[in-house]
Amino acid sequence: MMKKKDQEKFKKILEDERTKIMQHLEELSSSAETDLAPSAAGDSVDIASLEINQANLSKIGKRETYLLKKIETALSKIAEGSYGECESCGEDINPARLMARPVAQLCIDCKTEQESQERRFNSRDAESNEDDDVFEDGDEV
């Protein structure tokens, strides 16, 4: 079980990160609104560039929103006293791992096993779809 002092340290780290993300999402939203404001008609290159920028802003926003949910989950765990426990095996997550990734939900052993299973699944899936002409976007959110 994590010491109260350590829980407070991680709570501060998570709250600071949450504040940064919320400010950035607000900036993205303002930027998107500005970009969408009616302006002089641009050529097709300007329009394509604007569409690419909007798609990138949307992708960044989705990733940050996902991270925000993970931060809220971690803060809830701190409140209930279960922060730092692996959701798979119940062992304590190494504090160094939590410093590197404060939203970590699995210890390094369980995370490694999860990624290994995902790779095995993805390689089997790739073999079965080898002849397909369509590729799925596999970006992690």
C-alpha positions as CSV (number, residue, x, y, z in Angstrom):
1,M,0.0,0.0,0.0
2,M,1.2,3.4,-0.9
3,K,2.2,6.0,1.8
4,K,-0.1,9.0,2.2
5,K,2.8,11.3,1.4
6,D,3.4,9.5,-1.9
7,Q,-0.3,9.5,-2.7
8,E,-0.4,13.3,-2.2
9,K,2.7,13.7,-4.5
10,F,1.0,11.7,-7.3
11,K,-2.3,13.5,-6.7
12,K,-0.5,16.9,-7.3
13,I,1.2,15.5,-10.4
14,L,-2.1,14.2,-11.8
15,E,-4.0,17.4,-11.0
16,D,-1.3,19.6,-12.6
17,E,-1.4,17.4,-15.8
18,R,-5.2,17.6,-15.8
19,T,-5.0,21.4,-15.7
20,K,-2.5,21.5,-18.5
21,I,-4.6,19.2,-20.7
22,M,-7.8,21.2,-20.0
23,Q,-6.0,24.4,-20.9
24,H,-4.6,22.9,-24.1
25,L,-8.0,21.5,-25.1
26,E,-9.5,24.9,-24.6
27,E,-6.7,26.4,-26.8
28,L,-7.4,23.8,-29.5
29,S,-11.1,24.6,-29.4
30,S,-10.4,28.3,-29.8
31,S,-8.0,27.6,-32.6
32,A,-10.5,25.4,-34.4
33,E,-13.1,28.1,-34.1
34,T,-10.8,30.7,-35.5
35,D,-9.7,28.5,-38.4
36,L,-13.4,27.8,-39.3
37,A,-14.3,31.5,-39.2
38,P,-15.5,32.8,-42.6
39,S,-12.5,34.2,-44.5
40,A,-11.7,35.1,-48.0
41,A,-12.1,32.1,-50.3
42,G,-8.8,30.3,-50.5
43,D,-7.5,28.2,-53.2
44,S,-7.7,24.4,-53.1
45,V,-4.3,24.1,-51.4
46,D,-5.4,26.5,-48.6
47,I,-8.6,24.5,-48.1
48,A,-6.7,21.2,-48.1
49,S,-4.2,22.5,-45.6
50,L,-7.1,23.8,-43.3
51,E,-8.8,20.4,-43.5
52,I,-5.5,18.6,-42.5
53,N,-5.0,21.0,-39.6
54,Q,-8.6,20.3,-38.4
55,A,-8.0,16.6,-38.6
56,N,-4.8,16.9,-36.6
57,L,-6.4,19.1,-34.0
58,S,-9.3,16.5,-33.7
59,K,-6.8,13.6,-33.3
60,I,-4.8,15.5,-30.6
61,G,-8.1,16.4,-28.8
62,K,-9.3,12.8,-28.8
63,R,-5.9,11.6,-27.4
64,E,-5.9,14.3,-24.7
65,T,-9.6,13.6,-23.8
66,Y,-8.7,9.9,-23.4
67,L,-5.7,10.8,-21.2
68,L,-8.0,13.1,-19.2
69,K,-10.3,10.1,-18.5
70,K,-7.3,8.1,-17.3
71,I,-6.2,10.9,-15.0
72,E,-9.7,11.1,-13.5
73,T,-9.6,7.3,-12.9
74,A,-6.2,7.6,-11.2
75,L,-7.5,10.5,-9.0
76,S,-10.5,8.4,-8.0
77,K,-8.2,5.6,-7.1
78,I,-6.2,7.9,-4.9
79,A,-9.4,9.0,-3.2
80,E,-10.4,5.4,-2.5
81,G,-6.9,4.3,-1.5
82,S,-6.3,1.9,-4.3
83,Y,-3.9,4.0,-6.4
84,G,-0.7,2.2,-7.3
85,E,-2.2,-1.3,-7.3
86,C,-2.1,-3.4,-10.5
87,E,-5.6,-4.0,-11.8
88,S,-4.6,-7.4,-13.1
89,C,-2.5,-9.1,-10.3
90,G,-3.1,-6.7,-7.4
91,E,0.6,-6.2,-6.7
92,D,2.0,-2.7,-6.1
93,I,3.1,-0.9,-9.2
94,N,6.7,0.2,-9.0
95,P,6.9,3.9,-8.0
96,A,9.4,4.5,-10.7
97,R,6.8,3.3,-13.2
98,L,4.2,5.6,-11.7
99,M,6.6,8.5,-11.9
100,A,7.1,7.8,-15.6
101,R,3.4,7.2,-16.2
102,P,1.2,8.3,-13.3
103,V,-1.9,6.9,-15.0
104,A,-0.5,3.4,-15.2
105,Q,-3.0,0.8,-14.3
106,L,-0.9,-2.3,-14.6
107,C,2.5,-3.3,-13.1
108,I,5.3,-3.7,-15.7
109,D,5.0,-7.5,-15.7
110,C,1.2,-7.5,-16.5
111,K,1.7,-4.7,-19.0
112,T,4.4,-6.6,-20.8
113,E,2.2,-9.7,-20.9
114,Q,-0.8,-7.6,-22.2
115,E,1.4,-6.2,-25.0
116,S,2.7,-9.6,-25.8
117,Q,-0.8,-11.0,-26.2
118,E,-1.8,-8.0,-28.4
119,R,1.2,-8.6,-30.6
120,R,0.3,-12.3,-31.0
121,F,-3.3,-11.4,-31.8
122,N,-2.3,-8.6,-34.2
123,S,0.2,-10.9,-36.0
124,R,-2.5,-13.6,-36.4
125,D,-5.0,-11.0,-37.6
126,A,-2.4,-9.6,-40.1
127,E,-1.8,-13.1,-41.5
128,S,-5.5,-13.7,-42.0
129,N,-6.0,-10.3,-43.7
130,E,-2.8,-10.5,-45.8
131,D,-4.7,-10.5,-49.1
132,D,-7.1,-7.6,-48.2
133,D,-6.7,-4.3,-50.0
134,V,-8.1,-2.3,-47.1
135,F,-6.0,-1.4,-44.0
136,E,-7.4,-0.3,-40.7
137,D,-5.9,2.7,-38.9
138,G,-4.3,1.2,-35.9
139,D,-3.3,4.4,-34.1
140,E,-3.4,4.1,-30.3
141,V,-5.6,6.7,-28.7
